[in-house]
Amino acid sequence: MKRMIFILTYAFIVLGIYSFGKTQENEQLSIALQTQYSKSISDSSQKLGELEEAVKKSLLFEDKKSSAKEREDIWRLSSDIKASIASLPVDESFSTAWMNYLGRLGNYAKESTEQGNSDEYYAVIQKASDNLSELSNEWQVATSGMLSGKMSIKNWENRLSGTTEEETKWSKMGQSIKQYGEAVFPLTASETDAQKKKELRNIKDAKISEDEAIQRFKNLLPEVSNDVIAAEKSRKGSPYPFYHIRFSQNSSIGYIDITQKGGHILSYLVERRMGKPTKSYEELLQMANQFLEKAEYKDVVFEEARENDVAWHFVFIRENPDNGAKVFSDPIHIKMAKDNGEVLGVNTSEYIRKEQLKPQPIRPVNWKEFFRPDVKIMKEELAYVENNQLEQRLAHYLTVVSNEKKQETYKIVIDTDTLEVIKTEKQ
């Protein structure tokens, strides 16, 4: 009897120590998450105020040149706010509508600087100014709970799955923004077609079961898939029905969305404390390629990379097997941790939509006559890109150097049939 009491007492002590350790880890992780998300919210709030001010300032001048700086600020701030919102665990309908609205506002301000009717600009931006004033107030209300103090791991898990009461605020705000966008920036016929294409529900692959989705998760990411919290189907009306799988492993929490048809990864996200960097850029790029091959994304090529203190963000582009052209509207984004090479995030939603490409002639062109004498072509590729009418066009994707003394580099995209310059971007 005494022996049994000793064993039970010892077991309770061990469990207590383990529970205390896990609680400490969870508290530290929640503090890290709170810091990260609070910074994104603060940045968004500050820049939203600056955006509202820039919009108002741009309405002061009759001449487009006089308000050029403000219009440039509208475009820049819109892009900055989109980047901050993308990292927040908020309602998907809100983030999609908000980023769409900001993108259209920024592009409109930028394009109207180069061309467009002044009266039309003032009519549109005046409406946008009124909308931003309303949205600024709603934003403060919606984010107040996220800035109120430390939140538990359970709170963050609920936010990632969209089960908190606050999500109702985000959802309503998303509806407001969508209505504002439709009123201020009505879709053109081409944009309507593009929107329909993005909402296709007819992936042709065979369906997989929930158990098969979980097994695929375990095969792809065995290091984090041992402790699945929950697996559930996507909400009704999702463009691509998928399984939403949440997990918690040691100090990591996150989720993975896997399509019901075909078992493709739609998105994957991990949140955890980060250690000191030990992996080089070359090692991480190789590990990213290995993961994509394991996940059976074999028709992509590496395009570009960005880094921050803790991770490298790689972008891969689908390559058309017929002509080797890159399809820039079909990217895969993958985020790799510098400390141990772990996959921290994946987004393949645009890749899965897969652009339907049409045959297009490639007219002969003499680049020496097309460009000025001091322009030198350093690299020439083929790529599919969207033109201003949102049509996929086969194009010459050129890297050129101008002005031999300063060596200024540009990316230039030129339609292979019409020879229209679709885009010129300084590197």
Kinemage of the C-alpha trace (Angstrom):
@kinemage 1
@onewidth
@group {chain A} dominant
@subgroup {mainchain}
@vectorlist {calphas} color= white
{ca met a 1} P 0.000 0.000 0.000
{ca lys a 2} L 2.785 2.388 0.942
{ca arg a 3} L 4.571 1.495 -2.277
{ca met a 4} L 1.420 2.297 -4.302
{ca ile a 5} L 0.986 5.655 -2.494
{ca phe a 6} L 4.637 6.480 -3.210
{ca ile a 7} L 4.255 5.654 -6.919
{ca leu a 8} L 1.064 7.733 -7.246
{ca thr a 9} L 2.627 10.663 -5.366
{ca tyr a 10} L 5.724 10.518 -7.559
{ca ala a 11} L 3.593 10.381 -10.700
{ca phe a 12} L 1.599 13.466 -9.641
{ca ile a 13} L 4.840 15.351 -8.938
{ca val a 14} L 6.266 14.438 -12.385
{ca leu a 15} L 3.030 15.433 -14.102
{ca gly a 16} L 2.985 18.685 -12.164
{ca ile a 17} L 6.544 19.535 -13.215
{ca tyr a 18} L 5.734 18.642 -16.851
{ca ser a 19} L 2.557 20.719 -16.809
{ca phe a 20} L 4.412 23.662 -15.277
{ca gly a 21} L 7.080 23.403 -17.996
{ca lys a 22} L 4.489 23.311 -20.783
{ca thr a 23} L 2.639 26.239 -19.218
{ca gln a 24} L 5.856 28.262 -19.123
{ca glu a 25} L 6.566 27.414 -22.795
{ca asn a 26} L 3.040 28.363 -23.827
{ca glu a 27} L 3.209 31.635 -21.914
{ca gln a 28} L 6.499 32.543 -23.607
{ca leu a 29} L 5.098 31.641 -27.024
{ca ser a 30} L 1.933 33.638 -26.450
{ca ile a 31} L 4.041 36.661 -25.442
{ca ala a 32} L 6.073 36.282 -28.664
{ca leu a 33} L 2.907 36.030 -30.740
{ca gln a 34} L 1.371 39.009 -28.942
{ca thr a 35} L 4.484 41.085 -29.685
{ca gln a 36} L 4.522 40.097 -33.362
{ca tyr a 37} L 0.821 40.686 -33.983
{ca ser a 38} L 0.741 43.888 -31.921
{ca lys a 39} L 3.556 45.308 -34.045
{ca ser a 40} L 1.649 44.472 -37.267
{ca ile a 41} L -1.518 46.064 -35.876
{ca ser a 42} L 0.337 49.183 -34.702
{ca asp a 43} L 2.060 49.556 -38.078
{ca ser a 44} L -1.269 49.136 -39.896
{ca ser a 45} L -3.036 51.620 -37.610
{ca gln a 46} L -0.327 54.244 -38.043
{ca lys a 47} L -0.153 53.842 -41.809
{ca leu a 48} L -3.936 53.788 -42.135
{ca gly a 49} L -3.939 57.256 -40.553
{ca glu a 50} L -1.174 58.377 -42.921
{ca leu a 51} L -3.085 56.950 -45.886
{ca glu a 52} L -6.227 58.820 -44.891
{ca glu a 53} L -4.183 62.028 -44.638
{ca ala a 54} L -2.486 61.482 -48.026
{ca val a 55} L -5.879 60.924 -49.682
{ca lys a 56} L -7.200 64.197 -48.227
{ca lys a 57} L -4.067 66.107 -49.298
{ca ser a 58} L -4.337 64.833 -52.866
{ca leu a 59} L -7.765 66.485 -53.106
{ca leu a 60} L -6.303 69.951 -52.500
{ca phe a 61} L -4.677 70.496 -55.894
{ca glu a 62} L -6.157 70.987 -59.344
{ca asp a 63} L -2.954 70.124 -61.185
{ca lys a 64} L -1.899 66.452 -61.191
{ca lys a 65} L 1.772 67.393 -60.870
{ca ser a 66} L 1.100 69.296 -57.648
{ca ser a 67} L -0.404 66.218 -55.985
{ca ala a 68} L 2.066 63.709 -57.476
{ca lys a 69} L 3.810 63.139 -54.124
{ca glu a 70} L 0.525 62.489 -52.307
{ca arg a 71} L -0.623 60.075 -55.022
{ca glu a 72} L 2.696 58.234 -54.762
{ca asp a 73} L 2.207 58.102 -50.960
{ca ile a 74} L -1.274 56.575 -51.445
{ca trp a 75} L 0.226 53.816 -53.585
{ca arg a 76} L 3.131 53.176 -51.156
{ca leu a 77} L 1.041 53.205 -47.967
{ca ser a 78} L -1.602 50.943 -49.512
{ca ser a 79} L 1.104 48.384 -50.287
{ca asp a 80} L 2.606 48.665 -46.779
{ca ile a 81} L -0.756 48.139 -45.052
{ca lys a 82} L -1.463 45.101 -47.244
{ca ala a 83} L 1.824 43.538 -46.117
{ca ser a 84} L 1.021 44.124 -42.421
{ca ile a 85} L -2.526 42.750 -42.674
{ca ala a 86} L -1.296 39.634 -44.491
{ca ser a 87} L 0.544 38.529 -41.320
{ca leu a 88} L -2.459 38.859 -38.968
{ca pro a 89} L -4.715 35.945 -37.845
{ca val a 90} L -7.958 37.626 -38.906
{ca asp a 91} L -11.094 36.653 -40.812
{ca glu a 92} L -10.218 35.585 -44.384
{ca ser a 93} L -13.129 37.457 -45.954
{ca phe a 94} L -11.925 40.663 -44.281
{ca ser a 95} L -8.265 40.325 -45.311
{ca thr a 96} L -9.212 39.437 -48.908
{ca ala a 97} L -11.643 42.355 -49.260
{ca trp a 98} L -9.333 44.807 -47.475
{ca met a 99} L -6.252 43.952 -49.521
{ca asn a 100} L -8.283 44.057 -52.732
{ca tyr a 101} L -9.603 47.519 -51.835
{ca leu a 102} L -6.143 48.822 -50.881
{ca gly a 103} L -4.641 47.430 -54.071
{ca arg a 104} L -7.277 49.081 -56.253
{ca leu a 105} L -6.951 52.391 -54.381
{ca gly a 106} L -3.144 52.418 -54.690
{ca asn a 107} L -3.161 51.433 -58.364
{ca tyr a 108} L -5.836 54.002 -59.187
{ca ala a 109} L -3.825 56.806 -57.554
{ca lys a 110} L -0.656 55.760 -59.361
{ca glu a 111} L -2.251 55.317 -62.792
{ca ser a 112} L -4.227 58.553 -62.570
{ca thr a 113} L -0.957 60.452 -62.107
{ca glu a 114} L 0.131 59.379 -65.577
{ca gln a 115} L -3.245 59.636 -67.287
{ca gly a 116} L -6.928 60.124 -66.511
{ca asn a 117} L -9.487 62.853 -66.048
{ca ser a 118} L -9.022 65.178 -63.043
{ca asp a 119} L -12.753 65.477 -62.311
{ca glu a 120} L -13.088 61.698 -62.332
{ca tyr a 121} L -10.128 61.381 -59.933
{ca tyr a 122} L -11.633 63.825 -57.425
{ca ala a 123} L -15.032 62.102 -57.560
{ca val a 124} L -13.499 58.666 -56.905
{ca ile a 125} L -10.978 59.733 -54.251
{ca gln a 126} L -13.555 61.822 -52.383
{ca lys a 127} L -15.630 58.665 -51.951
{ca ala a 128} L -12.529 56.767 -50.907
{ca ser a 129} L -11.733 59.477 -48.342
{ca asp a 130} L -15.180 59.120 -46.788
{ca asn a 131} L -14.818 55.329 -46.743
{ca leu a 132} L -11.394 55.459 -45.093
{ca ser a 133} L -12.757 57.647 -42.314
{ca glu a 134} L -15.433 55.033 -41.548
{ca leu a 135} L -13.008 52.131 -41.907
{ca ser a 136} L -10.476 53.760 -39.608
{ca asn a 137} L -13.057 53.856 -36.807
{ca glu a 138} L -14.084 50.223 -37.438
{ca trp a 139} L -10.421 49.180 -37.485
{ca gln a 140} L -9.819 50.677 -34.043
{ca val a 141} L -12.798 48.780 -32.615
{ca ala a 142} L -11.848 45.485 -34.290
{ca thr a 143} L -8.198 45.581 -33.150
{ca ser a 144} L -8.766 46.792 -29.585
{ca gly a 145} L -9.105 43.228 -28.255
{ca met a 146} L -5.821 42.156 -29.859
{ca leu a 147} L -3.941 45.009 -28.170
{ca ser a 148} L -5.565 44.654 -24.740
{ca gly a 149} L -2.907 42.370 -23.252
{ca lys a 150} L -1.405 38.910 -23.224
{ca met a 151} L -3.477 36.159 -24.828
{ca ser a 152} L -3.187 32.433 -24.146
{ca ile a 153} L -2.140 29.834 -26.713
{ca lys a 154} L -5.784 28.717 -26.856
{ca asn a 155} L -6.814 32.253 -27.832
{ca trp a 156} L -4.328 32.264 -30.711
{ca glu a 157} L -5.390 28.758 -31.808
{ca asn a 158} L -9.002 29.950 -31.891
{ca arg a 159} L -8.001 33.021 -33.902
{ca leu a 160} L -6.150 30.879 -36.436
{ca ser a 161} L -9.289 28.744 -36.869
{ca gly a 162} L -11.688 31.717 -36.878
{ca thr a 163} L -13.782 30.613 -33.872
{ca thr a 164} L -13.613 33.728 -31.666
{ca glu a 165} L -16.432 36.189 -31.161
{ca glu a 166} L -14.213 38.982 -32.461
{ca glu a 167} L -14.213 37.293 -35.891
{ca thr a 168} L -17.768 38.585 -36.329
{ca lys a 169} L -16.360 42.138 -36.256
{ca trp a 170} L -13.804 41.258 -38.937
{ca ser a 171} L -16.405 39.530 -41.095
{ca lys a 172} L -18.750 42.541 -40.946
{ca met a 173} L -15.865 44.867 -41.691
{ca gly a 174} L -14.946 42.708 -44.697
{ca gln a 175} L -18.480 43.075 -46.039
{ca ser a 176} L -18.313 46.857 -45.592
{ca ile a 177} L -15.033 47.070 -47.491
{ca lys a 178} L -16.381 44.874 -50.291
{ca gln a 179} L -19.387 47.171 -50.668
{ca tyr a 180} L -17.142 50.261 -50.658
{ca gly a 181} L -14.886 48.684 -53.286
{ca glu a 182} L -17.770 47.780 -55.581
{ca ala a 183} L -19.202 51.300 -55.254
{ca val a 184} L -15.936 53.229 -55.721
{ca phe a 185} L -14.009 50.900 -58.049
{ca pro a 186} L -16.569 48.895 -60.084
{ca leu a 187} L -15.111 45.839 -61.843
{ca thr a 188} L -14.491 45.994 -65.572
{ca ala a 189} L -15.605 43.115 -67.798
{ca ser a 190} L -12.069 41.689 -67.858
{ca glu a 191} L -11.762 41.955 -64.083
{ca thr a 192} L -15.112 40.224 -63.650
{ca asp a 193} L -13.883 37.354 -65.821
{ca ala a 194} L -10.658 37.197 -63.821
{ca gln a 195} L -12.621 37.127 -60.556
{ca lys a 196} L -14.780 34.267 -61.814
{ca lys a 197} L -11.652 32.380 -62.779
{ca lys a 198} L -10.227 32.825 -59.273
{ca glu a 199} L -13.386 31.391 -57.719
{ca leu a 200} L -13.536 28.200 -59.790
{ca arg a 201} L -14.592 25.202 -57.741
{ca asn a 202} L -13.997 22.483 -60.326
{ca ile a 203} L -10.602 20.979 -59.540
{ca lys a 204} L -10.684 17.763 -61.568
{ca asp a 205} L -8.630 15.584 -59.192
{ca ala a 206} L -10.277 12.802 -57.192
{ca lys a 207} L -11.469 13.557 -53.645
{ca ile a 208} L -9.531 12.388 -50.612
{ca ser a 209} L -10.886 11.661 -47.128
{ca glu a 210} L -10.084 13.570 -43.945
{ca asp a 211} L -7.897 10.675 -42.740
{ca glu a 212} L -6.010 10.726 -46.050
{ca ala a 213} L -5.452 14.489 -45.676
{ca ile a 214} L -4.033 13.998 -42.175
{ca gln a 215} L -1.777 11.185 -43.423
{ca arg a 216} L -0.527 13.410 -46.245
{ca phe a 217} L 0.269 16.087 -43.632
{ca lys a 218} L 2.220 13.522 -41.590
{ca asn a 219} L 4.163 12.327 -44.638
{ca leu a 220} L 5.107 15.848 -45.748
{ca leu a 221} L 5.838 17.379 -42.339
{ca pro a 222} L 6.534 14.578 -39.827
{ca glu a 223} L 8.373 16.913 -37.442
{ca val a 224} L 5.245 18.958 -36.560
{ca ser a 225} L 2.309 16.663 -37.352
{ca asn a 226} L 2.414 14.393 -34.293
{ca asp a 227} L -0.120 16.366 -32.280
{ca val a 228} L -3.146 17.265 -34.398
{ca ile a 229} L -5.609 19.415 -32.438
{ca ala a 230} L -8.496 19.233 -34.873
{ca ala a 231} L -9.358 18.554 -38.496
{ca glu a 232} L -12.459 19.990 -40.074
{ca lys a 233} L -13.907 20.836 -43.459
{ca ser a 234} L -13.808 24.371 -44.851
{ca arg a 235} L -16.846 26.574 -44.545
{ca lys a 236} L -19.564 26.391 -47.146
{ca gly a 237} L -18.838 28.554 -50.197
{ca ser a 238} L -15.041 28.261 -50.120
{ca pro a 239} L -13.574 28.582 -53.648
{ca tyr a 240} L -11.743 25.303 -53.059
{ca pro a 241} L -13.270 22.935 -50.461
{ca phe a 242} L -10.434 21.899 -48.158
{ca tyr a 243} L -9.564 20.243 -44.853
{ca his a 244} L -8.366 22.660 -42.158
{ca ile a 245} L -5.963 20.838 -39.833
{ca arg a 246} L -4.634 22.522 -36.684
{ca phe a 247} L -1.662 21.262 -34.704
{ca ser a 248} L 0.452 22.016 -31.641
{ca gln a 249} L 3.912 20.488 -31.332
{ca asn a 250} L 6.262 21.457 -28.474
{ca ser a 251} L 6.528 25.256 -28.781
{ca ser a 252} L 4.915 25.385 -32.241
{ca ile a 253} L 1.311 26.003 -33.202
{ca gly a 254} L -0.102 26.289 -36.679
{ca tyr a 255} L -2.368 24.935 -39.356
{ca ile a 256} L -2.391 23.377 -42.812
{ca asp a 257} L -5.175 23.571 -45.420
{ca ile a 258} L -5.331 20.635 -47.849
{ca thr a 259} L -7.778 20.557 -50.767
{ca gln a 260} L -10.447 17.853 -50.685
{ca lys a 261} L -9.865 17.242 -54.397
{ca gly a 262} L -6.356 16.011 -55.051
{ca gly a 263} L -4.964 16.607 -51.560
{ca his a 264} L -2.993 19.722 -52.574
{ca ile a 265} L -1.537 22.062 -49.958
{ca leu a 266} L -3.385 25.376 -50.133
{ca ser a 267} L -1.587 27.049 -47.253
{ca tyr a 268} L 0.543 26.170 -44.249
{ca leu a 269} L 1.643 28.330 -41.328
{ca val a 270} L 3.740 27.744 -38.186
{ca glu a 271} L 4.223 30.116 -35.254
{ca arg a 272} L 7.068 29.457 -32.803
{ca arg a 273} L 10.046 30.997 -31.062
{ca met a 274} L 13.016 31.388 -33.399
{ca gly a 275} L 16.644 30.520 -32.589
{ca lys a 276} L 19.895 31.895 -33.926
{ca pro a 277} L 20.468 31.438 -37.671
{ca thr a 278} L 22.610 28.411 -38.580
{ca lys a 279} L 21.509 27.647 -42.149
{ca ser a 280} L 22.925 29.435 -45.181
{ca tyr a 281} L 20.878 30.818 -48.063
{ca glu a 282} L 22.090 28.019 -50.339
{ca glu a 283} L 21.120 25.302 -47.828
{ca leu a 284} L 17.641 26.754 -47.334
{ca leu a 285} L 17.009 27.108 -51.065
{ca gln a 286} L 18.011 23.480 -51.560
{ca met a 287} L 15.716 22.383 -48.689
{ca ala a 288} L 12.836 24.402 -50.185
{ca asn a 289} L 13.354 22.661 -53.543
{ca gln a 290} L 13.394 19.267 -51.815
{ca phe a 291} L 10.144 20.019 -49.987
{ca leu a 292} L 8.370 21.125 -53.173
{ca glu a 293} L 9.528 17.993 -54.987
{ca lys a 294} L 8.292 15.844 -52.073
{ca ala a 295} L 4.955 17.676 -52.241
{ca glu a 296} L 4.866 16.880 -55.995
{ca tyr a 297} L 5.167 20.471 -57.210
{ca lys a 298} L 7.680 19.545 -59.901
{ca asp a 299} L 6.847 22.031 -62.672
{ca val a 300} L 8.154 25.133 -60.882
{ca val a 301} L 11.408 27.079 -61.081
{ca phe a 302} L 12.983 29.424 -58.561
{ca glu a 303} L 12.384 33.119 -59.272
{ca glu a 304} L 13.294 35.356 -56.331
{ca ala a 305} L 14.028 35.507 -52.613
{ca arg a 306} L 13.545 37.945 -49.746
{ca glu a 307} L 14.829 37.694 -46.192
{ca asn a 308} L 14.228 38.998 -42.692
{ca asp a 309} L 16.044 38.343 -39.412
{ca val a 310} L 14.694 34.822 -38.942
{ca ala a 311} L 13.667 33.441 -42.338
{ca trp a 312} L 14.092 33.390 -46.110
{ca his a 313} L 10.986 33.792 -48.284
{ca phe a 314} L 11.334 32.031 -51.644
{ca val a 315} L 9.081 32.444 -54.685
{ca phe a 316} L 8.789 29.672 -57.270
{ca ile a 317} L 6.976 30.083 -60.602
{ca arg a 318} L 5.223 27.495 -62.752
{ca glu a 319} L 7.078 26.790 -66.006
{ca asn a 320} L 5.023 26.053 -69.128
{ca pro a 321} L 6.342 22.749 -70.564
{ca asp a 322} L 5.471 23.736 -74.142
{ca asn a 323} L 7.823 26.700 -74.452
{ca gly a 324} L 9.629 27.014 -71.104
{ca ala a 325} L 7.887 30.313 -70.347
{ca lys a 326} L 7.393 31.297 -66.718
{ca val a 327} L 3.760 31.777 -65.690
{ca phe a 328} L 4.001 34.611 -63.176
{ca ser a 329} L 0.346 34.323 -62.158
{ca asp a 330} L 1.019 30.762 -60.905
{ca pro a 331} L 3.504 31.213 -58.042
{ca ile a 332} L 4.250 29.169 -54.923
{ca his a 333} L 5.526 30.988 -51.846
{ca ile a 334} L 7.563 29.121 -49.237
{ca lys a 335} L 9.124 30.451 -46.026
{ca met a 336} L 12.161 28.696 -44.485
{ca ala a 337} L 13.543 29.167 -40.955
{ca lys a 338} L 17.172 30.263 -40.709
{ca asp a 339} L 17.745 28.464 -37.402
{ca asn a 340} L 17.014 24.855 -38.455
{ca gly a 341} L 15.664 24.911 -42.016
{ca glu a 342} L 12.068 24.193 -40.991
{ca val a 343} L 9.282 25.072 -43.403
{ca leu a 344} L 7.425 27.934 -41.674
{ca gly a 345} L 4.874 28.752 -44.343
{ca val a 346} L 3.591 27.706 -47.749
{ca asn a 347} L 1.019 29.330 -50.038
{ca thr a 348} L -0.018 27.655 -53.304
{ca ser a 349} L -3.510 29.132 -53.780
{ca glu a 350} L -2.552 31.020 -56.966
{ca tyr a 351} L -0.602 28.054 -58.344
{ca ile a 352} L -3.599 25.717 -57.946
{ca arg a 353} L -5.830 28.049 -60.007
{ca lys a 354} L -3.550 27.382 -62.990
{ca glu a 355} L -3.888 29.905 -65.792
{ca gln a 356} L -5.397 28.679 -69.067
{ca leu a 357} L -2.840 29.759 -71.648
{ca lys a 358} L -3.640 30.468 -75.296
{ca pro a 359} L -1.292 29.983 -78.273
{ca gln a 360} L 0.402 33.202 -79.308
{ca pro a 361} L 2.844 34.012 -82.126
{ca ile a 362} L 6.341 35.300 -81.466
{ca arg a 363} L 7.113 38.061 -83.935
{ca pro a 364} L 10.749 38.593 -84.900
{ca val a 365} L 12.221 41.724 -83.348
{ca asn a 366} L 15.546 43.515 -83.700
{ca trp a 367} L 16.459 44.605 -80.176
{ca lys a 368} L 19.207 46.925 -81.452
{ca glu a 369} L 16.525 48.950 -83.232
{ca phe a 370} L 13.993 48.556 -80.408
{ca phe a 371} L 16.265 49.996 -77.675
{ca arg a 372} L 18.621 52.963 -77.458
{ca pro a 373} L 22.315 52.260 -78.321
{ca asp a 374} L 23.418 52.390 -74.651
{ca val a 375} L 20.922 49.688 -73.589
{ca lys a 376} L 22.438 46.209 -73.260
{ca ile a 377} L 20.333 43.036 -72.866
{ca met a 378} L 21.812 40.874 -70.093
{ca lys a 379} L 19.161 38.131 -70.006
{ca glu a 380} L 16.220 37.142 -72.215
{ca glu a 381} L 13.428 34.744 -71.195
{ca leu a 382} L 9.808 34.013 -72.087
{ca ala a 383} L 7.027 34.592 -69.569
{ca tyr a 384} L 3.246 34.800 -69.339
{ca val a 385} L 2.050 38.002 -67.644
{ca glu a 386} L -1.193 39.925 -67.259
{ca asn a 387} L -1.597 43.064 -69.336
{ca asn a 388} L -3.786 46.042 -68.343
{ca gln a 389} L -6.876 44.152 -69.546
{ca leu a 390} L -5.982 41.239 -67.194
{ca glu a 391} L -5.307 38.965 -70.167
{ca gln a 392} L -2.504 36.399 -70.010
{ca arg a 393} L 0.023 37.323 -72.703
{ca leu a 394} L 3.210 35.600 -73.781
{ca ala a 395} L 6.022 38.124 -73.417
{ca his a 396} L 9.756 38.670 -73.732
{ca tyr a 397} L 11.034 38.948 -70.144
{ca leu a 398} L 14.224 40.989 -70.446
{ca thr a 399} L 16.880 42.077 -67.991
{ca val a 400} L 18.648 45.119 -69.438
{ca val a 401} L 21.356 47.522 -68.329
{ca ser a 402} L 21.239 51.194 -69.269
{ca asn a 403} L 23.874 53.889 -68.820
{ca glu a 404} L 27.205 52.065 -68.656
{ca lys a 405} L 28.635 54.428 -66.018
{ca lys a 406} L 25.860 53.982 -63.446
{ca gln a 407} L 24.891 50.456 -64.583
{ca glu a 408} L 21.151 50.869 -63.954
{ca thr a 409} L 19.271 47.565 -64.300
{ca tyr a 410} L 15.669 47.168 -65.485
{ca lys a 411} L 13.207 44.319 -65.948
{ca ile a 412} L 11.196 44.907 -69.144
{ca val a 413} L 8.197 42.838 -70.274
{ca ile a 414} L 7.239 43.048 -73.977
{ca asp a 415} L 4.326 41.281 -75.703
{ca thr a 416} L 5.708 38.759 -78.249
{ca asp a 417} L 2.918 39.481 -80.766
{ca thr a 418} L 2.052 43.171 -80.452
{ca leu a 419} L 5.482 44.232 -79.079
{ca glu a 420} L 3.623 46.353 -76.518
{ca val a 421} L 5.749 47.199 -73.471
{ca ile a 422} L 3.623 45.732 -70.677
{ca lys a 423} L 5.902 46.649 -67.788
{ca thr a 424} L 9.202 48.403 -67.055
{ca glu a 425} L 10.632 48.048 -63.556
{ca lys a 426} L 13.907 49.354 -62.164
{ca gln a 427} L 15.863 46.837 -60.080
